[in-house]
Amino acid sequence: MKEEVVLRWLKKAENDLKTVKHLLILEDAPTDVIAFHCQQAV
């Protein structure tokens, strides 16, 4: 049970980092959203 919870949280963190990578490609990237997802990943 505990391992499943940890794995779900790790997947969420991975998704936040994927979002950041995609947003950083944009010319006028929304830095507040990028910072939010970085914080969420941590």
Rosetta constraint file for C-alpha pairs under 8 A:
AtomPair CA 1 CA 5 HARMONIC 6.54 0.50
AtomPair CA 2 CA 6 HARMONIC 6.32 0.50
AtomPair CA 3 CA 7 HARMONIC 6.11 0.50
AtomPair CA 4 CA 8 HARMONIC 6.19 0.50
AtomPair CA 5 CA 9 HARMONIC 6.33 0.50
AtomPair CA 6 CA 10 HARMONIC 6.18 0.50
AtomPair CA 7 CA 11 HARMONIC 6.16 0.50
AtomPair CA 8 CA 12 HARMONIC 6.33 0.50
AtomPair CA 9 CA 13 HARMONIC 6.28 0.50
AtomPair CA 10 CA 14 HARMONIC 6.18 0.50
AtomPair CA 11 CA 15 HARMONIC 6.23 0.50
AtomPair CA 12 CA 16 HARMONIC 6.29 0.50
AtomPair CA 12 CA 41 HARMONIC 7.34 0.50
AtomPair CA 13 CA 17 HARMONIC 6.33 0.50
AtomPair CA 13 CA 40 HARMONIC 6.84 0.50
AtomPair CA 13 CA 41 HARMONIC 4.18 0.50
AtomPair CA 13 CA 42 HARMONIC 7.15 0.50
AtomPair CA 14 CA 18 HARMONIC 6.20 0.50
AtomPair CA 14 CA 41 HARMONIC 7.05 0.50
AtomPair CA 15 CA 19 HARMONIC 6.21 0.50
AtomPair CA 16 CA 20 HARMONIC 6.37 0.50
AtomPair CA 16 CA 37 HARMONIC 5.20 0.50
AtomPair CA 16 CA 38 HARMONIC 6.83 0.50
AtomPair CA 16 CA 40 HARMONIC 6.82 0.50
AtomPair CA 16 CA 41 HARMONIC 5.63 0.50
AtomPair CA 17 CA 21 HARMONIC 6.27 0.50
AtomPair CA 17 CA 37 HARMONIC 6.90 0.50
AtomPair CA 17 CA 38 HARMONIC 6.68 0.50
AtomPair CA 17 CA 41 HARMONIC 6.47 0.50
AtomPair CA 18 CA 22 HARMONIC 6.34 0.50
AtomPair CA 19 CA 23 HARMONIC 6.14 0.50
AtomPair CA 19 CA 34 HARMONIC 7.94 0.50
AtomPair CA 19 CA 37 HARMONIC 7.31 0.50
AtomPair CA 20 CA 24 HARMONIC 6.07 0.50
AtomPair CA 20 CA 34 HARMONIC 5.49 0.50
AtomPair CA 20 CA 37 HARMONIC 6.49 0.50
AtomPair CA 20 CA 38 HARMONIC 7.04 0.50
AtomPair CA 21 CA 25 HARMONIC 6.93 0.50
AtomPair CA 22 CA 26 HARMONIC 7.54 0.50
AtomPair CA 23 CA 29 HARMONIC 5.92 0.50
AtomPair CA 23 CA 30 HARMONIC 7.48 0.50
AtomPair CA 23 CA 34 HARMONIC 6.92 0.50
AtomPair CA 24 CA 29 HARMONIC 5.98 0.50
AtomPair CA 24 CA 34 HARMONIC 7.72 0.50
AtomPair CA 25 CA 29 HARMONIC 7.39 0.50
AtomPair CA 29 CA 34 HARMONIC 7.84 0.50
AtomPair CA 30 CA 34 HARMONIC 6.36 0.50
AtomPair CA 31 CA 35 HARMONIC 5.97 0.50
AtomPair CA 32 CA 36 HARMONIC 6.15 0.50
AtomPair CA 33 CA 37 HARMONIC 6.30 0.50
AtomPair CA 34 CA 38 HARMONIC 6.21 0.50
AtomPair CA 35 CA 39 HARMONIC 6.14 0.50
AtomPair CA 36 CA 40 HARMONIC 6.15 0.50
AtomPair CA 37 CA 41 HARMONIC 6.10 0.50
AtomPair CA 38 CA 42 HARMONIC 6.52 0.50
